[in-house]
Amino acid sequence: MSDTTTQNTPAAGPGSTAPGTAGTRRALPLRRPAAGSLLLIVFVAVLAVLPFYLEEFWLRTGFAVFGAAIGAIGLNILVGTTGQLSLGHAFFLAVGGISYCWLSGESNDSGSHPYVGLGLPPLVGMVLAVGISGLAGLVFSPIGARLKGLYLGIASLGLVFVGIHVFNSISEVSGGHNGRVVPDFSLFGFTFDDTDPDLYVLNVEFEKFERLWYLGLVLAVGCYLFARAALNGRPGRALRAVRDSEIAASVNGVNVTAYRARAFLLSSMYAGLSGVLFALSIGSVAPESFAIEISVQYLAMIVLGGLGSVGGACAGAAFVTALPYVLRQYAESIPGLSEPGTGGVSYSEAARYAYGAAVILVIVFWPSGLAGITRGLKAAASRRASRQAPT
């Protein structure tokens, strides 16, 4: 009979290696970036190169699109994600744009103009204008918490008419019916204007709208990424739960009132920043610049792009904002268009007809908007690839 001995193998400690691994560790596989992230990076890179090749008209149009995209994202958070109808988006744009002019405008010490300003640095004025717009949305949020659907839409619509009257009454701040000039934006001494300083990049002169293009691009991309991160996380799930069923959201521990207030706060801050960029794009603002038509245009943007979609809101903003610019630029080459006041169809009327018809077509045939069409194409391509793949 042979003796059998049992040997106990000691457990591997933190600094030791398991038998048979020869001191090597298995490397974790690298996670490939999503196709959407790669597409976004390529798209932003293309936009960053375009100022070297585009004319001033397209730069001006692109900057207006960047500002409108920020406002459309904010409205989509409120309407598309949270389910709160708002027709008062133009009011919050007005708060942002006029507040920026007042905060960063020159004071009236010399008596050269009738309005007043605090003379703050433009960056500080922009940040404070966004904060004031958010505060205005937060003040209105208790009313929004008590109202729903059409009643909330009518109440928010009242903000636009009240805002125009109030801003016209304080003409020293807003400029009244004549409006006031928008202060040029500057950042740490660098002015986003034609000069001061003269700037050449790769033998291309960067004037006002080349510089504003990059300002709008950075702000739009930042707002897009922040909104995507917020809506894909816990806040976005809570807001969608509030939209689908407030009772079910409350049962699952969602503070409905608090999240609706946060939605108004975030949406109005986005609108305030959009109002600042809108003011910078046109050079002068008046209270009538933010009429009810602006609110309707922003609703058309998010309906065309797709309710609840951040990328869809940007696409809808590009269509609705750029169309009047393009029609005005090429009005002489388009049959049937004429200058405003000549009796024919002007470019602004043609733009309204175009995106009005587009809204009707989207509601009837593609209720989920451009984002839904994109998702459908991706799903069809995925099904086609799965059928062609070998079993």
Secondary structure, 3 states (H helix, E strand, C coil): CCCCCCCCCCCCCCCCCCCCCCCCCCCCCCCCCCHHHHHHHHHHHHHHHHHHCCCHHHHHHHHHHHHHHHHHHHHHHHHHHCCCCCCCHHHHHHHHHHHHHHHHCCCCCCCCCCCCCCCCCHHHHHHHHHHHHHHHHHHHHHHHHHCCHHHHHHHHHHHHHHHHHHHHHCHHHHCHHHCEECCCCEECCEECCCCCCCCEECCEECCHHHHHHHHHHHHHHHHHHHHHHHHHCHHHHHHHHHHHCHHHHHHCCCCHHHHHHHHHHHHHHHHHHHHHHHHHHHCEECHHHHCHHHHHHHHHHHHHHCCCCHHHHHHHHHHHHHHHHHHHHCHHHCCCEECCCCCCEEHHHHHHHHHHHHHHHHHHHCCCHHHHHHHHHHHHHHHHHHHHCCC
